[in-house]
Amino acid sequence: MALRLGRAFRTSVAPMIDVTDPYFLRLLRLISPFGNHRLWTEMVHANAFSRGRIHLDPKKLSQHIPLHELQSDFASGIVVQIGASHPEDAYAAVSELANLGVRHVNLNCGCPSRNVQMGSFGAVLMKSPEHTADIVRAMSEAASQDGRESLTVSVKCRIGIDEDESPEFLRRFLTTVSSRGRASRGSDIEFILHTRRAWLNGLSPEQNRTIPQLNYARAYEMIKEYPQTSFIVNGGLDTVEAVEEHLSAADGVMIGRKIRENPWFLSQLDEHIYGVPADQLPDPIGVLSEYANFVDKVHEAHGTRYSVLARPLFGFFHGRKGRVLRRHLAHAVAQIKPLGKGVVDQRHNVKFSELLQDALAKSEMEYAQSTLDEEDVKVAQTG
């Protein structure tokens, strides 16, 4: 096991499409402001840089890359995941991301969606390890140009594809990519192993995250065979105990759906894995206030839709309280809709922080009333 992950990044938040956008990552940073976790962006196609020139469009760039994090002390904890099918596109993407201050770029070799397959990237790349190595080498060369020694290149992959979950299949992929993918001046390639195989036909991306059986044994078999390579284990980790168990054998762990459903799980990890005293953990109301202020600035600068900015908060509270807040907040932002070019609606002048405060007040009143109603029912039943 090669502990070269740097700093204390032994826990990572997985890249998730339509989840880990810059706004959700900002919320996570407010929940966990200690710099303990790597935060991964949702996948961005390399073409967005090589052909779309997204790096020249501040508004579009801000929708995919957490620029606010790259300008902070936590820049080294941000990982940008790209999808690529051609080495030249990957090279261009890493070059531009490095210019933006990104210090870790990952190649997606695990997404099994039909659209991604049609673009010849994602999990289908595991069937062509030599071609994948060429893409990774281009990334590594871009990362090491001009003496860039601090930019990490990694690969996120599955332990198998379709019927083939053999150790030979995974071994060939790891050996080829790690040996041929490293530039002469580049750093070693890190791997994130999703411990479920990917079925390219018959299962949706969501089903591929739950139906294929977890195979931690295969991951740890590879960790033993490649002691000089850094490995992060991903898949099915949803308790502090499970995280602790896997950290005893792997360089790091990656957590996805658990964070999507309960972002406050990061706070539990801060306390129980990293030893942050309970009285130093942020409180929910303070986090909400800071997030609202951040969103106000984003909306003012880029006009980002409130529905997008509100989405990270839908898992903020759990149970009935969470459902009530989601309903009121969703209703509030739904009232703020574009009315067409040149049409002005005074409701657009309402700040997100004001909408959130109103939704919180209404949800607290409804929650309190429902609790009182339940107590009245219990009294009536016992009487």
ZIMODA-V218028 format. One record per backbone hydrogen bond with DSSP energy under -0.5 kcal/mol. NH is the residue of the N-H (numbers start at 1). CO is the residue of the C=O. Records with the same first field share a line. If there is no record, write none. Layout:
BEGIN
NH=CO / CO
END
This chain:
BEGIN
2=229
3=1
4=2
9=6
10=8 / 36
11=36
12=253
13=38
14=12 / 255
19=16
20=16
21=19
25=21
26=22
27=23
28=24
29=25
30=26
31=27
32=28
35=32
38=11
39=77
40=13 / 38
41=79
42=20
44=81
46=83
48=45
49=46
50=46
51=47
52=47
54=48
56=53
57=54
58=56
61=57
62=58
63=59 / 60
64=61
65=61
67=65
69=66
70=66
71=67
72=69
75=72
77=74
78=75
79=39
80=104
81=79
82=106
83=44
90=86
91=87
92=88
93=89
94=90
95=91
96=92
97=93
98=94
99=95
100=96
101=97 / 98
102=97
105=152
106=80
107=154
108=82 / 106
109=107 / 156
117=113
118=114
119=115
120=117
121=116
122=108
123=111
124=121
125=122
126=123
127=124
128=125
132=128
133=129
134=130
135=131
136=132
137=133
138=134
139=135
140=136
141=137
142=138
143=139
144=140
145=141 / 142
147=144
148=145
149=147
152=103 / 150
154=105
155=190
156=107
157=155 / 192
158=109
159=194 / 196
161=164
162=198
164=161
165=163
170=166
171=167
172=168
173=169
174=170
175=171
176=172
177=173
178=174
179=175
180=176
181=177
186=183
190=153
191=230
192=155
193=191 / 232
194=157 / 192
195=193 / 234
198=160
200=198
208=204
209=205 / 206
210=207
211=207
215=195
219=215
220=216
221=217
222=218
223=219
224=220
225=221
226=222
229=226
232=191
233=252
234=193
235=254
238=236
243=239
244=240
245=241
246=242
247=243
248=244 / 245
249=246
250=246
251=231
252=231
253=10
254=233
255=12
259=256
260=256
261=257
262=258
265=262
266=263
267=264
268=264
269=265
270=266
271=267
272=268
273=269
274=269
276=270
280=277
281=278
287=283
288=284
289=285
290=286
291=287
292=288
293=289
294=290
295=291
296=292
297=293
298=294
299=295
300=296
301=297
302=298
303=298 / 299
308=305
309=305
310=306
311=307
312=308
313=310
314=311
315=312
316=313
322=318
323=319
324=320
325=321
326=322
327=323
328=324
329=325
330=326
331=327
332=328
333=329
334=330
335=331 / 332
336=333
337=335
343=340
344=342
348=345
349=346
350=347
355=351
356=352
357=353
358=354
359=355
360=356
361=357
362=358
363=359
364=360
365=361
366=362
367=363
368=364
369=365
370=366
371=367
372=368
373=369
374=370
375=371
376=372
377=373
378=374
379=375
380=376
381=377
382=378
383=379
END
